[in-house]
Amino acid sequence: MPAAWTDKDERQYEHVKDSERKEGRPMKRAKAIAAATVNKRRSAEGRAKKGQAAKKGQAAKKRTAKRSR
């Protein structure tokens, strides 16, 4: 469990991971989906740092905004 995750985050991670496994996803993919889900919620709540992927998304939004003017 990452240090920044709360017990609630860990429970959500385990629940999503188990659900993905029941759907037939491989363990590695299920873990990735679960972690992304938890981090997405943490980010929406303002508890997560913005990573490289978020920065790339911001750059794409800026380019799109410039074109539409």
PQR file of N, CA, C, O and H, with PARSE charges and radii, in Angstrom:
ATOM      1  N   MET A   1       0.852  -1.173   0.000 -0.4000 1.5000
ATOM      2  CA  MET A   1       0.000   0.000   0.000 -0.0000 2.0000
ATOM      3  C   MET A   1       0.893   1.230   0.000  0.5500 1.7000
ATOM      4  O   MET A   1       1.772   1.349   0.854 -0.5500 1.4000
ATOM      5  N   PRO A   2       0.686   2.154  -0.945 -0.5600 1.5000
ATOM      6  CA  PRO A   2       1.451   3.392  -0.932  0.2800 2.0000
ATOM      7  C   PRO A   2       1.223   4.161   0.370  0.5500 1.7000
ATOM      8  O   PRO A   2       0.140   4.101   0.952 -0.5500 1.4000
ATOM      9  N   ALA A   3       2.232   4.871   0.812 -0.4000 1.5000
ATOM     10  CA  ALA A   3       2.163   5.569   2.098 -0.0000 2.0000
ATOM     11  C   ALA A   3       1.015   6.580   2.152  0.5500 1.7000
ATOM     12  O   ALA A   3       0.436   6.796   3.216 -0.5500 1.4000
ATOM     13  H   ALA A   3       3.112   4.920   0.338  0.4000 1.0000
ATOM     14  N   ALA A   4       0.686   7.187   1.041 -0.4000 1.5000
ATOM     15  CA  ALA A   4      -0.345   8.231   1.020 -0.0000 2.0000
ATOM     16  C   ALA A   4      -1.768   7.662   1.039  0.5500 1.7000
ATOM     17  O   ALA A   4      -2.721   8.404   1.275 -0.5500 1.4000
ATOM     18  H   ALA A   4       1.157   7.011   0.176  0.4000 1.0000
ATOM     19  N   TRP A   5      -1.922   6.368   0.796 -0.4000 1.5000
ATOM     20  CA  TRP A   5      -3.247   5.763   0.766 -0.0000 2.0000
ATOM     21  C   TRP A   5      -3.778   5.550   2.176  0.5500 1.7000
ATOM     22  O   TRP A   5      -3.036   5.179   3.085 -0.5500 1.4000
ATOM     23  H   TRP A   5      -1.147   5.765   0.604  0.4000 1.0000
ATOM     24  N   THR A   6      -5.069   5.790   2.341 -0.4000 1.5000
ATOM     25  CA  THR A   6      -5.733   5.532   3.616 -0.0000 2.0000
ATOM     26  C   THR A   6      -6.249   4.094   3.621  0.5500 1.7000
ATOM     27  O   THR A   6      -6.166   3.391   2.613 -0.5500 1.4000
ATOM     28  H   THR A   6      -5.672   6.092   1.603  0.4000 1.0000
ATOM     29  N   ASP A   7      -6.780   3.667   4.765 -0.4000 1.5000
ATOM     30  CA  ASP A   7      -7.376   2.335   4.841 -0.0000 2.0000
ATOM     31  C   ASP A   7      -8.551   2.211   3.875  0.5500 1.7000
ATOM     32  O   ASP A   7      -8.771   1.150   3.290 -0.5500 1.4000
ATOM     33  H   ASP A   7      -6.846   4.238   5.583  0.4000 1.0000
ATOM     34  N   LYS A   8      -9.301   3.291   3.711 -0.4000 1.5000
ATOM     35  CA  LYS A   8     -10.429   3.285   2.782 -0.0000 2.0000
ATOM     36  C   LYS A   8      -9.941   3.100   1.345  0.5500 1.7000
ATOM     37  O   LYS A   8     -10.546   2.358   0.571 -0.5500 1.4000
ATOM     38  H   LYS A   8      -9.123   4.152   4.186  0.4000 1.0000
ATOM     39  N   ASP A   9      -8.848   3.774   0.992 -0.4000 1.5000
ATOM     40  CA  ASP A   9      -8.282   3.617  -0.348 -0.0000 2.0000
ATOM     41  C   ASP A   9      -7.864   2.170  -0.585  0.5500 1.7000
ATOM     42  O   ASP A   9      -8.101   1.616  -1.658 -0.5500 1.4000
ATOM     43  H   ASP A   9      -8.357   4.377   1.621  0.4000 1.0000
ATOM     44  N   GLU A  10      -7.244   1.567   0.416 -0.4000 1.5000
ATOM     45  CA  GLU A  10      -6.800   0.180   0.299 -0.0000 2.0000
ATOM     46  C   GLU A  10      -7.987  -0.770   0.129  0.5500 1.7000
ATOM     47  O   GLU A  10      -7.922  -1.706  -0.668 -0.5500 1.4000
ATOM     48  H   GLU A  10      -7.051   2.017   1.287  0.4000 1.0000
ATOM     49  N   ARG A  11      -9.063  -0.537   0.870 -0.4000 1.5000
ATOM     50  CA  ARG A  11     -10.260  -1.382   0.735 -0.0000 2.0000
ATOM     51  C   ARG A  11     -10.850  -1.242  -0.667  0.5500 1.7000
ATOM     52  O   ARG A  11     -11.256  -2.233  -1.275 -0.5500 1.4000
ATOM     53  H   ARG A  11      -9.116   0.222   1.518  0.4000 1.0000
ATOM     54  N   GLN A  12     -10.896  -0.012  -1.175 -0.4000 1.5000
ATOM     55  CA  GLN A  12     -11.425   0.194  -2.521 -0.0000 2.0000
ATOM     56  C   GLN A  12     -10.542  -0.510  -3.554  0.5500 1.7000
ATOM     57  O   GLN A  12     -11.049  -1.130  -4.489 -0.5500 1.4000
ATOM     58  H   GLN A  12     -10.566   0.792  -0.681  0.4000 1.0000
ATOM     59  N   TYR A  13      -9.233  -0.414  -3.383 -0.4000 1.5000
ATOM     60  CA  TYR A  13      -8.286  -1.074  -4.287 -0.0000 2.0000
ATOM     61  C   TYR A  13      -8.551  -2.579  -4.331  0.5500 1.7000
ATOM     62  O   TYR A  13      -8.659  -3.164  -5.408 -0.5500 1.4000
ATOM     63  H   TYR A  13      -8.821   0.090  -2.624  0.4000 1.0000
ATOM     64  N   GLU A  14      -8.654  -3.201  -3.154 -0.4000 1.5000
ATOM     65  CA  GLU A  14      -8.887  -4.640  -3.079 -0.0000 2.0000
ATOM     66  C   GLU A  14     -10.222  -5.021  -3.715  0.5500 1.7000
ATOM     67  O   GLU A  14     -10.319  -6.034  -4.409 -0.5500 1.4000
ATOM     68  H   GLU A  14      -8.566  -2.726  -2.278  0.4000 1.0000
ATOM     69  N   HIS A  15     -11.239  -4.216  -3.479 -0.4000 1.5000
ATOM     70  CA  HIS A  15     -12.563  -4.499  -4.037 -0.0000 2.0000
ATOM     71  C   HIS A  15     -12.537  -4.432  -5.570  0.5500 1.7000
ATOM     72  O   HIS A  15     -13.054  -5.322  -6.245 -0.5500 1.4000
ATOM     73  H   HIS A  15     -11.161  -3.393  -2.916  0.4000 1.0000
ATOM     74  N   VAL A  16     -11.935  -3.377  -6.106 -0.4000 1.5000
ATOM     75  CA  VAL A  16     -11.878  -3.220  -7.562 -0.0000 2.0000
ATOM     76  C   VAL A  16     -11.025  -4.331  -8.170  0.5500 1.7000
ATOM     77  O   VAL A  16     -11.390  -4.896  -9.201 -0.5500 1.4000
ATOM     78  H   VAL A  16     -11.515  -2.654  -5.557  0.4000 1.0000
ATOM     79  N   LYS A  17      -9.888  -4.650  -7.538 -0.4000 1.5000
ATOM     80  CA  LYS A  17      -9.012  -5.708  -8.037 -0.0000 2.0000
ATOM     81  C   LYS A  17      -9.751  -7.040  -8.080  0.5500 1.7000
ATOM     82  O   LYS A  17      -9.671  -7.762  -9.074 -0.5500 1.4000
ATOM     83  H   LYS A  17      -9.591  -4.191  -6.700  0.4000 1.0000
ATOM     84  N   ASP A  18     -10.464  -7.368  -7.017 -0.4000 1.5000
ATOM     85  CA  ASP A  18     -11.230  -8.624  -6.987 -0.0000 2.0000
ATOM     86  C   ASP A  18     -12.319  -8.641  -8.054  0.5500 1.7000
ATOM     87  O   ASP A  18     -12.555  -9.665  -8.694 -0.5500 1.4000
ATOM     88  H   ASP A  18     -10.529  -6.781  -6.210  0.4000 1.0000
ATOM     89  N   SER A  19     -12.977  -7.507  -8.240 -0.4000 1.5000
ATOM     90  CA  SER A  19     -14.029  -7.422  -9.255 -0.0000 2.0000
ATOM     91  C   SER A  19     -13.461  -7.644 -10.655  0.5500 1.7000
ATOM     92  O   SER A  19     -14.055  -8.347 -11.472 -0.5500 1.4000
ATOM     93  H   SER A  19     -12.786  -6.675  -7.720  0.4000 1.0000
ATOM     94  N   GLU A  20     -12.312  -7.040 -10.920 -0.4000 1.5000
ATOM     95  CA  GLU A  20     -11.686  -7.194 -12.231 -0.0000 2.0000
ATOM     96  C   GLU A  20     -11.243  -8.643 -12.462  0.5500 1.7000
ATOM     97  O   GLU A  20     -11.357  -9.157 -13.575 -0.5500 1.4000
ATOM     98  H   GLU A  20     -11.830  -6.468 -10.257  0.4000 1.0000
ATOM     99  N   ARG A  21     -10.744  -9.293 -11.422 -0.4000 1.5000
ATOM    100  CA  ARG A  21     -10.341 -10.701 -11.530 -0.0000 2.0000
ATOM    101  C   ARG A  21     -11.556 -11.572 -11.841  0.5500 1.7000
ATOM    102  O   ARG A  21     -11.464 -12.504 -12.641 -0.5500 1.4000
ATOM    103  H   ARG A  21     -10.651  -8.875 -10.518  0.4000 1.0000
ATOM    104  N   LYS A  22     -12.699 -11.273 -11.209 -0.4000 1.5000
ATOM    105  CA  LYS A  22     -13.916 -12.034 -11.481 -0.0000 2.0000
ATOM    106  C   LYS A  22     -14.375 -11.863 -12.916  0.5500 1.7000
ATOM    107  O   LYS A  22     -15.005 -12.754 -13.485 -0.5500 1.4000
ATOM    108  H   LYS A  22     -12.774 -10.517 -10.559  0.4000 1.0000
ATOM    109  N   GLU A  23     -14.056 -10.707 -13.504 -0.4000 1.5000
ATOM    110  CA  GLU A  23     -14.404 -10.450 -14.899 -0.0000 2.0000
ATOM    111  C   GLU A  23     -13.452 -11.167 -15.857  0.5500 1.7000
ATOM    112  O   GLU A  23     -13.669 -11.170 -17.069 -0.5500 1.4000
ATOM    113  H   GLU A  23     -13.544  -9.983 -13.041  0.4000 1.0000
ATOM    114  N   GLY A  24     -12.389 -11.778 -15.305 -0.4000 1.5000
ATOM    115  CA  GLY A  24     -11.478 -12.552 -16.138 -0.0000 2.0000
ATOM    116  C   GLY A  24     -10.215 -11.824 -16.537  0.5500 1.7000
ATOM    117  O   GLY A  24      -9.466 -12.321 -17.378 -0.5500 1.4000
ATOM    118  H   GLY A  24     -12.212 -11.775 -14.321  0.4000 1.0000
ATOM    119  N   ARG A  25      -9.956 -10.683 -15.970 -0.4000 1.5000
ATOM    120  CA  ARG A  25      -8.749  -9.946 -16.308 -0.0000 2.0000
ATOM    121  C   ARG A  25      -7.530 -10.576 -15.622  0.5500 1.7000
ATOM    122  O   ARG A  25      -7.653 -11.107 -14.518 -0.5500 1.4000
ATOM    123  H   ARG A  25     -10.564 -10.279 -15.286  0.4000 1.0000
ATOM    124  N   PRO A  26      -6.366 -10.524 -16.257 -0.5600 1.5000
ATOM    125  CA  PRO A  26      -5.149 -11.033 -15.608  0.2800 2.0000
ATOM    126  C   PRO A  26      -4.822 -10.205 -14.358  0.5500 1.7000
ATOM    127  O   PRO A  26      -5.222  -9.045 -14.264 -0.5500 1.4000
ATOM    128  N   MET A  27      -4.110 -10.787 -13.418 -0.4000 1.5000
ATOM    129  CA  MET A  27      -3.804 -10.120 -12.149 -0.0000 2.0000
ATOM    130  C   MET A  27      -3.088  -8.789 -12.366  0.5500 1.7000
ATOM    131  O   MET A  27      -3.422  -7.793 -11.724 -0.5500 1.4000
ATOM    132  H   MET A  27      -3.785 -11.730 -13.495  0.4000 1.0000
ATOM    133  N   LYS A  28      -2.110  -8.765 -13.263 -0.4000 1.5000
ATOM    134  CA  LYS A  28      -1.348  -7.537 -13.501 -0.0000 2.0000
ATOM    135  C   LYS A  28      -2.271  -6.408 -13.980  0.5500 1.7000
ATOM    136  O   LYS A  28      -2.163  -5.271 -13.519 -0.5500 1.4000
ATOM    137  H   LYS A  28      -1.838  -9.574 -13.785  0.4000 1.0000
ATOM    138  N   ARG A  29      -3.172  -6.733 -14.905 -0.4000 1.5000
ATOM    139  CA  ARG A  29      -4.108  -5.732 -15.436 -0.0000 2.0000
ATOM    140  C   ARG A  29      -5.122  -5.321 -14.372  0.5500 1.7000
ATOM    141  O   ARG A  29      -5.473  -4.144 -14.278 -0.5500 1.4000
ATOM    142  H   ARG A  29      -3.259  -7.656 -15.279  0.4000 1.0000
ATOM    143  N   ALA A  30      -5.596  -6.270 -13.572 -0.4000 1.5000
ATOM    144  CA  ALA A  30      -6.562  -5.969 -12.512 -0.0000 2.0000
ATOM    145  C   ALA A  30      -5.954  -5.008 -11.489  0.5500 1.7000
ATOM    146  O   ALA A  30      -6.623  -4.084 -11.025 -0.5500 1.4000
ATOM    147  H   ALA A  30      -5.311  -7.226 -13.648  0.4000 1.0000
ATOM    148  N   LYS A  31      -4.677  -5.230 -11.139 -0.4000 1.5000
ATOM    149  CA  LYS A  31      -3.992  -4.335 -10.198 -0.0000 2.0000
ATOM    150  C   LYS A  31      -3.849  -2.936 -10.781  0.5500 1.7000
ATOM    151  O   LYS A  31      -4.030  -1.945 -10.074 -0.5500 1.4000
ATOM    152  H   LYS A  31      -4.134  -5.980 -11.516  0.4000 1.0000
ATOM    153  N   ALA A  32      -3.525  -2.854 -12.066 -0.4000 1.5000
ATOM    154  CA  ALA A  32      -3.360  -1.548 -12.712 -0.0000 2.0000
ATOM    155  C   ALA A  32      -4.683  -0.778 -12.733  0.5500 1.7000
ATOM    156  O   ALA A  32      -4.715   0.420 -12.451 -0.5500 1.4000
ATOM    157  H   ALA A  32      -3.379  -3.659 -12.640  0.4000 1.0000
ATOM    158  N   ILE A  33      -5.762  -1.468 -13.068 -0.4000 1.5000
ATOM    159  CA  ILE A  33      -7.078  -0.835 -13.107 -0.0000 2.0000
ATOM    160  C   ILE A  33      -7.482  -0.365 -11.708  0.5500 1.7000
ATOM    161  O   ILE A  33      -7.995   0.742 -11.542 -0.5500 1.4000
ATOM    162  H   ILE A  33      -5.736  -2.441 -13.297  0.4000 1.0000
ATOM    163  N   ALA A  34      -7.247  -1.210 -10.708 -0.4000 1.5000
ATOM    164  CA  ALA A  34      -7.609  -0.867  -9.331 -0.0000 2.0000
ATOM    165  C   ALA A  34      -6.827   0.346  -8.845  0.5500 1.7000
ATOM    166  O   ALA A  34      -7.400   1.249  -8.235 -0.5500 1.4000
ATOM    167  H   ALA A  34      -6.829  -2.109 -10.842  0.4000 1.0000
ATOM    168  N   ALA A  35      -5.527   0.372  -9.110 -0.4000 1.5000
ATOM    169  CA  ALA A  35      -4.702   1.504  -8.677 -0.0000 2.0000
ATOM    170  C   ALA A  35      -5.131   2.792  -9.378  0.5500 1.7000
ATOM    171  O   ALA A  35      -5.198   3.850  -8.752 -0.5500 1.4000
ATOM    172  H   ALA A  35      -5.062  -0.362  -9.605  0.4000 1.0000
ATOM    173  N   ALA A  36      -5.419   2.703 -10.671 -0.4000 1.5000
ATOM    174  CA  ALA A  36      -5.852   3.883 -11.414 -0.0000 2.0000
ATOM    175  C   ALA A  36      -7.185   4.404 -10.881  0.5500 1.7000
ATOM    176  O   ALA A  36      -7.397   5.614 -10.799 -0.5500 1.4000
ATOM    177  H   ALA A  36      -5.364   1.844 -11.180  0.4000 1.0000
ATOM    178  N   THR A  37      -8.070   3.499 -10.524 -0.4000 1.5000
ATOM    179  CA  THR A  37      -9.374   3.889  -9.986 -0.0000 2.0000
ATOM    180  C   THR A  37      -9.221   4.629  -8.665  0.5500 1.7000
ATOM    181  O   THR A  37      -9.840   5.672  -8.456 -0.5500 1.4000
ATOM    182  H   THR A  37      -7.898   2.516 -10.590  0.4000 1.0000
ATOM    183  N   VAL A  38      -8.396   4.087  -7.772 -0.4000 1.5000
ATOM    184  CA  VAL A  38      -8.181   4.726  -6.473 -0.0000 2.0000
ATOM    185  C   VAL A  38      -7.513   6.083  -6.662  0.5500 1.7000
ATOM    186  O   VAL A  38      -7.920   7.067  -6.045 -0.5500 1.4000
ATOM    187  H   VAL A  38      -7.894   3.239  -7.941  0.4000 1.0000
ATOM    188  N   ASN A  39      -6.493   6.140  -7.510 -0.4000 1.5000
ATOM    189  CA  ASN A  39      -5.781   7.399  -7.716 -0.0000 2.0000
ATOM    190  C   ASN A  39      -6.656   8.454  -8.390  0.5500 1.7000
ATOM    191  O   ASN A  39      -6.507   9.647  -8.129 -0.5500 1.4000
ATOM    192  H   ASN A  39      -6.163   5.340  -8.012  0.4000 1.0000
ATOM    193  N   LYS A  40      -7.562   8.015  -9.250 -0.4000 1.5000
ATOM    194  CA  LYS A  40      -8.482   8.954  -9.901 -0.0000 2.0000
ATOM    195  C   LYS A  40      -9.396   9.606  -8.860  0.5500 1.7000
ATOM    196  O   LYS A  40      -9.640  10.811  -8.909 -0.5500 1.4000
ATOM    197  H   LYS A  40      -7.684   7.046  -9.462  0.4000 1.0000
ATOM    198  N   ARG A  41      -9.903   8.795  -7.910 -0.4000 1.5000
ATOM    199  CA  ARG A  41     -10.755   9.340  -6.855 -0.0000 2.0000
ATOM    200  C   ARG A  41      -9.962  10.263  -5.933  0.5500 1.7000
ATOM    201  O   ARG A  41     -10.448  11.323  -5.537 -0.5500 1.4000
ATOM    202  H   ARG A  41      -9.705   7.816  -7.870  0.4000 1.0000
ATOM    203  N   ARG A  42      -8.735   9.854  -5.595 -0.4000 1.5000
ATOM    204  CA  ARG A  42      -7.889  10.678  -4.728 -0.0000 2.0000
ATOM    205  C   ARG A  42      -7.598  12.018  -5.396  0.5500 1.7000
ATOM    206  O   ARG A  42      -7.609  13.061  -4.741 -0.5500 1.4000
ATOM    207  H   ARG A  42      -8.340   8.993  -5.917  0.4000 1.0000
ATOM    208  N   SER A  43      -7.342  11.987  -6.684 -0.4000 1.5000
ATOM    209  CA  SER A  43      -7.053  13.213  -7.424 -0.0000 2.0000
ATOM    210  C   SER A  43      -8.271  14.130  -7.462  0.5500 1.7000
ATOM    211  O   SER A  43      -8.149  15.345  -7.305 -0.5500 1.4000
ATOM    212  H   SER A  43      -7.333  11.140  -7.216  0.4000 1.0000
ATOM    213  N   ALA A  44      -9.442  13.541  -7.670 -0.4000 1.5000
ATOM    214  CA  ALA A  44     -10.677  14.322  -7.705 -0.0000 2.0000
ATOM    215  C   ALA A  44     -10.949  14.994  -6.363  0.5500 1.7000
ATOM    216  O   ALA A  44     -11.534  16.076  -6.303 -0.5500 1.4000
ATOM    217  H   ALA A  44      -9.541  12.554  -7.798  0.4000 1.0000
ATOM    218  N   GLU A  45     -10.516  14.338  -5.291 -0.4000 1.5000
ATOM    219  CA  GLU A  45     -10.688  14.891  -3.945 -0.0000 2.0000
ATOM    220  C   GLU A  45      -9.564  15.855  -3.574  0.5500 1.7000
ATOM    221  O   GLU A  45      -9.602  16.466  -2.507 -0.5500 1.4000
ATOM    222  H   GLU A  45     -10.040  13.460  -5.339  0.4000 1.0000
ATOM    223  N   GLY A  46      -8.568  15.995  -4.441 -0.4000 1.5000
ATOM    224  CA  GLY A  46      -7.453  16.901  -4.172 -0.0000 2.0000
ATOM    225  C   GLY A  46      -6.407  16.309  -3.244  0.5500 1.7000
ATOM    226  O   GLY A  46      -5.630  17.051  -2.643 -0.5500 1.4000
ATOM    227  H   GLY A  46      -8.537  15.498  -5.308  0.4000 1.0000
ATOM    228  N   ARG A  47      -6.370  14.977  -3.114 -0.4000 1.5000
ATOM    229  CA  ARG A  47      -5.413  14.330  -2.214 -0.0000 2.0000
ATOM    230  C   ARG A  47      -4.232  13.720  -2.946  0.5500 1.7000
ATOM    231  O   ARG A  47      -3.348  13.155  -2.302 -0.5500 1.4000
ATOM    232  H   ARG A  47      -7.001  14.374  -3.603  0.4000 1.0000
ATOM    233  N   ALA A  48      -4.185  13.812  -4.264 -0.4000 1.5000
ATOM    234  CA  ALA A  48      -3.102  13.184  -5.024 -0.0000 2.0000
ATOM    235  C   ALA A  48      -2.340  14.251  -5.803  0.5500 1.7000
ATOM    236  O   ALA A  48      -2.908  15.246  -6.253 -0.5500 1.4000
ATOM    237  H   ALA A  48      -4.904  14.270  -4.787  0.4000 1.0000
ATOM    238  N   LYS A  49      -1.047  14.016  -5.948 -0.4000 1.5000
ATOM    239  CA  LYS A  49      -0.228  14.910  -6.758 -0.0000 2.0000
ATOM    240  C   LYS A  49      -0.534  14.656  -8.222  0.5500 1.7000
ATOM    241  O   LYS A  49      -0.861  13.536  -8.615 -0.5500 1.4000
ATOM    242  H   LYS A  49      -0.585  13.208  -5.583  0.4000 1.0000
ATOM    243  N   LYS A  50      -0.428  15.678  -9.002 -0.4000 1.5000
ATOM    244  CA  LYS A  50      -0.623  15.509 -10.430 -0.0000 2.0000
ATOM    245  C   LYS A  50       0.644  14.923 -11.032  0.5500 1.7000
ATOM    246  O   LYS A  50       1.735  15.457 -10.832 -0.5500 1.4000
ATOM    247  H   LYS A  50      -0.162  16.587  -8.683  0.4000 1.0000
ATOM    248  N   GLY A  51       0.503  13.836 -11.763 -0.4000 1.5000
ATOM    249  CA  GLY A  51       1.640  13.148 -12.346 -0.0000 2.0000
ATOM    250  C   GLY A  51       1.882  13.560 -13.777  0.5500 1.7000
ATOM    251  O   GLY A  51       1.269  14.500 -14.283 -0.5500 1.4000
ATOM    252  H   GLY A  51      -0.383  13.402 -11.925  0.4000 1.0000
ATOM    253  N   GLN A  52       2.772  12.857 -14.415 -0.4000 1.5000
ATOM    254  CA  GLN A  52       3.140  13.156 -15.796 -0.0000 2.0000
ATOM    255  C   GLN A  52       1.948  12.992 -16.731  0.5500 1.7000
ATOM    256  O   GLN A  52       1.783  13.782 -17.661 -0.5500 1.4000
ATOM    257  H   GLN A  52       3.270  12.094 -14.004  0.4000 1.0000
ATOM    258  N   ALA A  53       1.121  11.987 -16.503 -0.4000 1.5000
ATOM    259  CA  ALA A  53      -0.038  11.765 -17.375 -0.0000 2.0000
ATOM    260  C   ALA A  53      -1.002  12.949 -17.308  0.5500 1.7000
ATOM    261  O   ALA A  53      -1.568  13.347 -18.326 -0.5500 1.4000
ATOM    262  H   ALA A  53       1.255  11.345 -15.748  0.4000 1.0000
ATOM    263  N   ALA A  54      -1.187  13.502 -16.132 -0.4000 1.5000
ATOM    264  CA  ALA A  54      -2.074  14.654 -15.984 -0.0000 2.0000
ATOM    265  C   ALA A  54      -1.509  15.859 -16.724  0.5500 1.7000
ATOM    266  O   ALA A  54      -2.257  16.626 -17.329 -0.5500 1.4000
ATOM    267  H   ALA A  54      -0.728  13.178 -15.305  0.4000 1.0000
ATOM    268  N   LYS A  55      -0.204  16.024 -16.677 -0.4000 1.5000
ATOM    269  CA  LYS A  55       0.435  17.147 -17.365 -0.0000 2.0000
ATOM    270  C   LYS A  55       0.253  17.019 -18.871  0.5500 1.7000
ATOM    271  O   LYS A  55       0.010  18.015 -19.553 -0.5500 1.4000
ATOM    272  H   LYS A  55       0.403  15.400 -16.185  0.4000 1.0000
ATOM    273  N   LYS A  56       0.368  15.803 -19.395 -0.4000 1.5000
ATOM    274  CA  LYS A  56       0.182  15.590 -20.825 -0.0000 2.0000
ATOM    275  C   LYS A  56      -1.247  15.938 -21.230  0.5500 1.7000
ATOM    276  O   LYS A  56      -1.466  16.526 -22.290 -0.5500 1.4000
ATOM    277  H   LYS A  56       0.566  14.995 -18.841  0.4000 1.0000
ATOM    278  N   GLY A  57      -2.208  15.584 -20.406 -0.4000 1.5000
ATOM    279  CA  GLY A  57      -3.602  15.895 -20.695 -0.0000 2.0000
ATOM    280  C   GLY A  57      -3.857  17.390 -20.725  0.5500 1.7000
ATOM    281  O   GLY A  57      -4.625  17.873 -21.557 -0.5500 1.4000
ATOM    282  H   GLY A  57      -2.031  15.107 -19.545  0.4000 1.0000
ATOM    283  N   GLN A  58      -3.219  18.128 -19.824 -0.4000 1.5000
ATOM    284  CA  GLN A  58      -3.366  19.575 -19.789 -0.0000 2.0000
ATOM    285  C   GLN A  58      -2.813  20.201 -21.066  0.5500 1.7000
ATOM    286  O   GLN A  58      -3.410  21.130 -21.612 -0.5500 1.4000
ATOM    287  H   GLN A  58      -2.596  17.735 -19.148  0.4000 1.0000
ATOM    288  N   ALA A  59      -1.675  19.698 -21.544 -0.4000 1.5000
ATOM    289  CA  ALA A  59      -1.071  20.229 -22.759 -0.0000 2.0000
ATOM    290  C   ALA A  59      -1.994  20.007 -23.951  0.5500 1.7000
ATOM    291  O   ALA A  59      -2.121  20.887 -24.802 -0.5500 1.4000
ATOM    292  H   ALA A  59      -1.190  18.944 -21.101  0.4000 1.0000
ATOM    293  N   ALA A  60      -2.634  18.854 -24.025 -0.4000 1.5000
ATOM    294  CA  ALA A  60      -3.551  18.558 -25.125 -0.0000 2.0000
ATOM    295  C   ALA A  60      -4.756  19.492 -25.081  0.5500 1.7000
ATOM    296  O   ALA A  60      -5.229  19.942 -26.125 -0.5500 1.4000
ATOM    297  H   ALA A  60      -2.531  18.139 -23.334  0.4000 1.0000
ATOM    298  N   LYS A  61      -5.255  19.786 -23.882 -0.4000 1.5000
ATOM    299  CA  LYS A  61      -6.388  20.700 -23.757 -0.0000 2.0000
ATOM    300  C   LYS A  61      -6.015  22.096 -24.234  0.5500 1.7000
ATOM    301  O   LYS A  61      -6.811  22.765 -24.892 -0.5500 1.4000
ATOM    302  H   LYS A  61      -4.870  19.421 -23.034  0.4000 1.0000
ATOM    303  N   LYS A  62      -4.801  22.536 -23.903 -0.4000 1.5000
ATOM    304  CA  LYS A  62      -4.350  23.862 -24.319 -0.0000 2.0000
ATOM    305  C   LYS A  62      -4.250  23.955 -25.830  0.5500 1.7000
ATOM    306  O   LYS A  62      -4.653  24.954 -26.426 -0.5500 1.4000
ATOM    307  H   LYS A  62      -4.154  21.992 -23.369  0.4000 1.0000
ATOM    308  N   ARG A  63      -3.706  22.898 -26.459 -0.4000 1.5000
ATOM    309  CA  ARG A  63      -3.593  22.913 -27.927 -0.0000 2.0000
ATOM    310  C   ARG A  63      -4.967  22.982 -28.566  0.5500 1.7000
ATOM    311  O   ARG A  63      -5.162  23.722 -29.530 -0.5500 1.4000
ATOM    312  H   ARG A  63      -3.379  22.086 -25.975  0.4000 1.0000
ATOM    313  N   THR A  64      -5.912  22.232 -28.049 -0.4000 1.5000
ATOM    314  CA  THR A  64      -7.268  22.208 -28.601 -0.0000 2.0000
ATOM    315  C   THR A  64      -7.924  23.583 -28.437  0.5500 1.7000
ATOM    316  O   THR A  64      -8.598  24.060 -29.350 -0.5500 1.4000
ATOM    317  H   THR A  64      -5.753  21.632 -27.266  0.4000 1.0000
ATOM    318  N   ALA A  65      -7.732  24.208 -27.299 -0.4000 1.5000
ATOM    319  CA  ALA A  65      -8.323  25.511 -27.045 -0.0000 2.0000
ATOM    320  C   ALA A  65      -7.769  26.562 -28.003  0.5500 1.7000
ATOM    321  O   ALA A  65      -8.508  27.435 -28.458 -0.5500 1.4000
ATOM    322  H   ALA A  65      -7.184  23.820 -26.558  0.4000 1.0000
ATOM    323  N   LYS A  66      -6.488  26.488 -28.307 -0.4000 1.5000
ATOM    324  CA  LYS A  66      -5.881  27.463 -29.226 -0.0000 2.0000
ATOM    325  C   LYS A  66      -6.446  27.325 -30.621  0.5500 1.7000
ATOM    326  O   LYS A  66      -6.664  28.324 -31.306 -0.5500 1.4000
ATOM    327  H   LYS A  66      -5.887  25.779 -27.937  0.4000 1.0000
ATOM    328  N   ARG A  67      -6.687  26.096 -31.050 -0.4000 1.5000
ATOM    329  CA  ARG A  67      -7.201  25.859 -32.409 -0.0000 2.0000
ATOM    330  C   ARG A  67      -8.631  26.342 -32.572  0.5500 1.7000
ATOM    331  O   ARG A  67      -9.017  26.774 -33.658 -0.5500 1.4000
ATOM    332  H   ARG A  67      -6.510  25.284 -30.493  0.4000 1.0000
ATOM    333  N   SER A  68      -9.422  26.274 -31.511 -0.4000 1.5000
ATOM    334  CA  SER A  68     -10.831  26.594 -31.647 -0.0000 2.0000
ATOM    335  C   SER A  68     -11.132  28.089 -31.611  0.5500 1.7000
ATOM    336  O   SER A  68     -12.278  28.490 -31.814 -0.5500 1.4000
ATOM    337  H   SER A  68      -9.109  25.923 -30.629  0.4000 1.0000
ATOM    338  N   ARG A  69     -10.146  28.900 -31.363 -0.4000 1.5000
ATOM    339  CA  ARG A  69     -10.378  30.364 -31.307 -0.0000 2.0000
ATOM    340  C   ARG A  69     -10.537  30.979 -32.651  0.5500 1.7000
ATOM    341  O   ARG A  69     -10.735  32.190 -32.756 -0.5500 1.4000
ATOM    342  H   ARG A  69      -9.215  28.575 -31.199  0.4000 1.0000
TER
END
